Amino acid sequence: MASDSFTKKIIVKRDNESAVLEDISLLRQRAEKHIELIIAKLRSGKKVILIITFTEYKT
């Protein structure tokens, strides 16, 4: 059985608030695309295992 998996690691190292907000906006867009794919797989009857990890880096 084939499985689709992906790993994304994104570390924001910017002092400019607007640049960080822009990065967050891009992350949101990527997440929405992945969610659409997951919903499509569920509707087609496939099983989906979803593991989400959030890590906050403080400086």
C-alpha positions in Angstrom: 0.0 0.0 0.0 1.5 3.3 -1.1 1.5 6.2 1.4 1.9 9.9 0.9 4.1 11.6 3.5 5.8 14.9 3.8 7.9 16.7 6.4 8.2 20.5 6.5 10.5 22.4 8.8 10.3 26.2 8.7 12.2 28.4 11.1 11.4 32.1 11.1 14.4 34.2 11.9 13.3 37.7 11.1 13.1 40.8 13.3 10.7 42.6 10.9 7.1 42.0 12.1 5.6 42.4 8.6 8.1 39.8 7.2 7.1 37.3 9.9 3.4 37.9 9.2 4.1 37.3 5.5 5.8 34.0 6.4 2.8 33.0 8.5 0.4 33.8 5.6 2.5 31.5 3.3 2.3 28.8 6.0 -1.5 29.2 6.2 -1.8 28.9 2.4 0.3 25.7 2.4 -1.7 24.2 5.2 -5.0 24.9 3.4 -3.7 23.0 0.3 -2.7 20.0 2.4 -6.1 20.1 4.2 -7.9 20.1 0.8 -5.9 17.0 -0.3 -6.7 15.2 3.0 -10.4 15.9 2.6 -10.3 14.6 -0.9 -8.7 11.4 0.2 -11.2 10.9 3.0 -14.1 11.5 0.6 -12.6 8.9 -1.8 -12.7 6.3 1.0 -9.0 6.3 1.8 -7.7 6.2 5.3 -5.7 9.1 6.5 -3.3 9.3 9.4 -2.5 12.9 10.3 0.3 13.9 12.7 0.7 17.6 13.4 3.6 19.0 15.5 3.9 22.6 16.5 7.2 23.9 17.8 7.7 27.4 19.0 11.3 28.8 19.0 11.9 31.7 21.3 14.9 33.9 21.0 
